[in-house]
């Protein structure tokens, strides 16, 4: 056999290969290290259902016109009567709604405000 497969390896080839493998592994291990800490917030506003079936979401709109898509459990959603005014405590995260980035709030506590 002649040609490419009969060539000797470059003298530094194995070193570069090991260095590349080591850097790749270290880079893969640090990907999850920069995740932000989940922030718990409490917001007050009007809760309503937005969107078209079957893509409806429960949304909280504050007086400052901040919108939060609420991630509710089945029990919370079954007990909720909309439209309503409520104080919601939960974990803030960036999610998606209708294919766009949107602020989501995983609800820990939902307290209706009676006026």
MIVEX-407884 format. One record per residue: x, z, y of N, C-alpha, C in turn. Coordinates in pm, 1 decimal. Layout:
BEGIN
       nx       nz       ny      cax      caz      cay       cx       cz       cy
        X        Z        Y        X        Z        Y        X        Z        Y
...
END
This chain:
BEGIN
       nx       nz       ny      cax      caz      cay       cx       cz       cy
     84.1      0.0   -118.1      0.0      0.0      0.0     87.9      0.0    123.4
     48.2    -77.7    216.4    121.3    -82.9    342.1     23.2    -63.2    456.0
     74.1    -41.7    572.5    -12.0    -31.4    689.4    -33.8    112.4    733.0
   -154.3    135.6    781.5   -188.1    262.8    845.6   -175.4    382.7    751.5
   -221.0    369.3    627.6   -225.9    482.6    536.1    -88.5    523.5    483.3
      9.4    443.8    499.7    143.2    475.2    450.3    232.0    535.0    560.2
    179.5    542.5    683.1    260.4    596.7    791.8    277.4    746.9    773.9
    393.9    797.7    809.0    411.1    943.7    804.8    334.7   1007.6    921.8
    295.4   1132.6    904.6    225.5   1205.1   1010.3    320.8   1232.9   1125.3
    264.2   1243.2   1242.8    343.4   1280.8   1359.7    393.5   1422.7   1337.3
    514.1   1455.4   1378.7    568.0   1588.7   1352.1    484.4   1701.6   1412.7
    417.8   1677.2   1525.2    337.1   1782.1   1588.1    188.3   1769.2   1554.0
    150.9   1675.0   1471.3     10.4   1650.7   1438.0    -62.2   1772.1   1381.2
     -6.9   1840.2   1280.1    -76.4   1957.7   1226.0    -90.8   2069.6   1328.9
      5.8   2083.7   1418.2     -3.2   2187.9   1521.8   -119.0   2157.4   1617.5
   -128.3   2031.0   1659.8   -236.7   1993.8   1750.1   -372.2   2010.0   1681.9
   -380.1   1976.9   1555.4   -504.5   1991.8   1481.3   -546.1   2138.5   1473.0
   -451.2   2227.4   1443.5   -481.2   2371.4   1436.5   -521.0   2425.9   1573.3
   -450.9   2383.5   1677.4   -483.5   2428.1   1812.6   -623.1   2381.3   1852.5
   -656.7   2256.2   1822.3   -789.0   2203.2   1852.4   -897.2   2280.6   1777.0
   -875.0   2308.1   1650.6   -972.3   2383.4   1569.9   -990.7   2524.4   1625.6
   -881.9   2589.7   1664.7   -889.5   2724.7   1719.4   -966.5   2726.0   1850.9
   -937.4   2632.4   1940.7  -1008.1   2626.6   2068.1  -1155.8   2594.1   2049.4
  -1188.4   2509.8   1955.1  -1327.8   2476.8   1927.1  -1403.3   2599.4   1877.4
  -1342.1   2675.7   1788.0  -1407.2   2796.8   1736.5  -1424.7   2901.0   1846.3
  -1323.7   2920.0   1930.2  -1334.9   3016.9   2038.3  -1440.9   2973.5   2139.2
  -1447.4   2845.8   2168.3  -1550.2   2795.6   2258.9  -1689.5   2815.2   2203.3
  -1706.5   2796.5   2075.1  -1836.6   2816.4   2011.7  -1879.2   2961.6   2009.9
  -1783.1   3052.5   2001.4  -1814.6   3195.6   1998.8  -1854.4   3247.4   2136.4
  -1809.8   3183.6   2242.9  -1839.2   3233.8   2376.7  -1963.0   3171.6   2438.7
  -2030.3   3081.8   2371.0  -2148.0   3015.8   2428.9  -2257.2   3116.7   2459.9
  -2287.1   3208.8   2370.8  -2393.8   3305.5   2391.2  -2355.1   3422.7   2478.1
  -2232.1   3433.0   2520.0  -2187.0   3548.9   2596.0  -2238.8   3550.3   2738.4
  -2275.3   3437.0   2795.1  -2314.7   3430.3   2935.1  -2465.9   3434.1   2955.8
  -2542.9   3474.8   2856.3  -2687.6   3479.0   2871.2  -2726.9   3590.0   2967.8
  -2821.3   3564.3   3058.0  -2860.6   3667.2   3153.3  -2939.6   3778.5   3085.1
  -2932.3   3896.9   3143.5  -3006.0   4011.2   3091.4  -3152.5   3994.9   3130.0
  -3241.3   4023.6   3035.7  -3384.1   4010.4   3062.5  -3425.5   4110.2   3169.6
  -3503.6   4062.4   3265.2  -3545.6   4145.5   3377.1  -3692.1   4183.0   3360.3
  -3722.2   4312.5   3368.8  -3859.9   4360.0   3361.0  -3912.0   4372.6   3503.5
  -4025.4   4306.6   3530.5  -4083.5   4312.2   3663.6  -4230.7   4349.1   3654.6
  -4286.0   4394.9   3767.7  -4428.2   4422.1   3779.5  -4480.7   4340.4   3896.3
  -4581.7   4259.3   3871.0  -4642.1   4176.0   3975.5  -4793.0   4194.8   3974.6
  -4852.2   4176.4   4092.2  -4996.8   4187.6   4108.3  -5049.3   4055.3   4160.7
  -5159.8   4010.5   4103.1  -5216.2   3884.7   4149.4  -5342.9   3848.9   4075.6
  -5384.3   3725.6   4098.0  -5506.3   3674.3   4036.0  -5471.2   3600.0   3907.7
  -5542.5   3633.0   3801.2  -5520.3   3569.5   3671.6  -5629.4   3465.2   3650.7
  -5586.7   3346.3   3614.7  -5679.6   3237.2   3591.0  -5625.3   3148.8   3479.1
  -5708.3   3061.9   3429.0  -5666.1   2967.3   3325.7  -5647.3   2832.2   3392.9
  -5529.7   2771.7   3372.2  -5498.0   2642.4   3433.3  -5461.9   2541.9   3325.0
  -5478.2   2414.1   3356.2  -5442.9   2308.4   3263.6  -5565.5   2246.0   3201.4
  -5542.7   2143.8   3123.1  -5649.7   2073.0   3053.6  -5640.9   2101.9   2904.6
  -5756.4   2111.7   2840.4  -5758.7   2135.9   2696.0  -5686.1   2022.8   2625.2
  -5609.5   2048.0   2526.3  -5575.2   2174.3   2461.8  -5448.3   2237.6   2518.3
  -5410.4   2203.7   2641.2  -5285.5   2251.4   2698.5  -5307.7   2354.2   2807.9
  -5405.2   2440.4   2792.3  -5433.2   2542.4   2892.9  -5337.2   2660.0   2878.2
  -5312.2   2725.0   2989.9  -5227.5   2844.3   2993.5  -5292.2   2946.3   3086.0
  -5268.6   3073.7   3056.5  -5312.5   3181.0   3144.1  -5203.6   3200.1   3249.1
  -5242.0   3194.5   3376.7  -5146.0   3196.8   3487.0  -5181.3   3309.6   3582.2
  -5077.7   3378.7   3631.3  -5094.3   3479.3   3735.0  -5038.7   3421.3   3864.8
  -5119.1   3426.6   3972.1  -5078.8   3374.6   4103.0  -5077.1   3490.3   4200.8
  -4961.6   3516.5   4262.1  -4948.1   3627.4   4356.6  -4992.4   3583.8   4495.9
  -5000.2   3680.0   4589.4  -5035.3   3648.8   4728.1  -4928.7   3562.5   4794.0
  -4803.6   3572.9   4747.2  -4694.3   3492.2   4801.5  -4691.6   3352.2   4740.2
  -4791.9   3319.3   4658.8  -4805.3   3190.8   4589.2  -4695.8   3168.5   4483.9
  -4650.6   3276.5   4421.5  -4561.7   3266.0   4305.2  -4649.7   3255.5   4181.0
  -4617.1   3161.9   4094.4  -4694.9   3139.4   3972.9  -4613.7   3185.5   3852.8
  -4678.6   3256.3   3761.0  -4618.1   3300.6   3636.5  -4710.8   3263.2   3521.8
  -4660.1   3190.5   3424.6  -4736.4   3164.8   3302.6  -4723.4   3289.4   3216.4
  -4836.0   3346.8   3174.5  -4835.4   3471.8   3099.4  -4830.8   3443.8   2950.1
  -4734.5   3505.5   2882.9  -4727.8   3500.9   2737.1  -4797.7   3625.1   2684.8
  -4921.1   3607.3   2639.3  -5005.0   3717.7   2594.3  -5014.0   3721.2   2442.9
  -5036.6   3840.8   2388.5  -5066.3   3852.2   2246.1  -5211.7   3808.9   2225.7
  -5251.1   3789.7   2102.8  -5389.6   3749.9   2074.4  -5488.3   3856.2   2123.3
  -5453.2   3983.1   2102.4  -5542.3   4091.3   2145.4  -5555.7   4095.1   2297.1
  -5444.2   4076.9   2368.4  -5449.3   4076.3   2514.1  -5533.5   3959.9   2565.1
  -5516.5   3844.7   2504.8  -5591.8   3727.3   2550.1  -5740.5   3742.4   2518.1
  -5773.0   3801.0   2403.3  -5913.6   3819.7   2367.0  -5982.8   3918.4   2460.8
  -5910.1   4019.0   2509.0  -5969.0   4120.2   2596.7  -5974.7   4076.1   2742.7
  -5908.0   3967.7   2776.6  -5897.9   3924.1   2915.5  -6019.7   3842.6   2956.5
  -6077.8   3878.7   3070.1  -6187.0   3802.7   3129.7  -6132.1   3737.7   3256.2
  -6136.2   3604.7   3263.6  -6081.7   3536.5   3380.8  -6194.4   3472.6   3459.6
  -6181.9   3457.3   3588.9  -6071.4   3502.7   3672.4  -6075.3   3653.9   3690.3
  -5958.2   3712.5   3709.4  -5946.2   3856.4   3724.8  -5827.9   3887.3   3815.6
  -5829.4   4006.5   3870.7  -5715.3   4054.6   3948.9  -5651.2   4164.1   3866.1
  -5517.3   4160.1   3853.7  -5450.9   4256.2   3765.9  -5307.4   4280.7   3809.2
  -5253.8   4391.7   3758.8  -5112.2   4424.5   3774.0  -5048.7   4405.6   3636.2
  -4945.6   4322.7   3630.5  -4884.3   4285.8   3503.2  -4737.8   4328.1   3503.8
  -4696.5   4394.4   3396.7  -4556.2   4431.0   3377.1  -4506.6   4356.6   3255.0
  -4388.7   4294.8   3267.7  -4335.7   4220.4   3155.0  -4194.3   4171.7   3178.3
  -4145.5   4097.5   3082.3  -4009.0   4044.8   3085.0  -4012.0   3903.0   3140.1
  -3933.9   3881.6   3244.1  -3926.7   3753.9   3312.1  -3828.9   3661.8   3239.3
  -3868.7   3535.5   3221.2  -3779.7   3438.0   3159.2  -3816.6   3298.7   3208.4
  -3723.7   3207.0   3191.9  -3749.4   3068.1   3227.8  -3800.5   2996.0   3104.6
  -3913.3   2931.5   3118.1  -3972.2   2858.8   3006.6  -4012.0   2719.6   3050.7
  -4112.9   2666.8   2985.3  -4157.4   2531.4   3012.5  -4309.3   2527.6   3012.2
  -4364.7   2446.1   3100.7  -4509.0   2424.5   3104.1  -4531.5   2279.5   3140.8
  -4602.7   2207.6   3058.8  -4629.3   2064.6   3078.2  -4501.2   1984.0   3095.4
  -4398.1   2021.0   3021.0  -4273.1   1946.2   3024.1  -4183.3   1977.2   3142.0
  -4217.3   2077.5   3221.7  -4135.7   2114.2   3337.3  -4090.3   2258.8   3326.2
  -3974.2   2291.6   3384.2  -3930.7   2431.7   3384.4  -4029.4   2516.2   3464.0
  -4061.1   2633.2   3410.8  -4159.7   2719.0   3475.3  -4127.8   2863.8   3442.8
  -4159.1   2954.0   3534.8  -4135.8   3096.2   3513.3  -4243.2   3151.2   3420.1
  -4199.6   3216.4   3313.3  -4291.7   3276.2   3217.8  -4273.1   3427.1   3219.7
  -4379.1   3497.9   3189.3  -4376.1   3643.6   3188.4  -4433.0   3691.5   3055.5
  -4346.3   3749.5   2971.8  -4391.4   3806.3   2843.9  -4453.4   3941.2   2874.3
  -4583.8   3951.0   2860.9  -4660.2   4065.4   2908.3  -4642.5   4185.6   2817.7
  -4598.3   4297.4   2878.1  -4593.2   4425.6   2807.9  -4717.9   4508.3   2839.9
  -4759.9   4503.3   2966.8  -4874.2   4582.2   3009.6  -4956.3   4501.9   3109.5
  -5087.5   4503.0   3092.7  -5179.8   4432.9   3181.0  -5286.9   4531.4   3221.3
  -5292.9   4564.6   3351.9  -5389.6   4661.9   3402.9  -5482.2   4591.1   3502.3
  -5611.7   4578.1   3467.4  -5705.8   4514.9   3560.4  -5723.4   4599.4   3686.1
  -5737.8   4533.8   3799.7  -5762.6   4602.1   3926.5  -5908.7   4577.0   3963.0
  -5984.9   4684.4   3971.3  -6126.1   4673.6   4004.0  -6142.6   4691.2   4154.5
  -6210.0   4597.1   4218.8  -6228.1   4603.9   4363.5  -6372.2   4625.6   4398.0
END
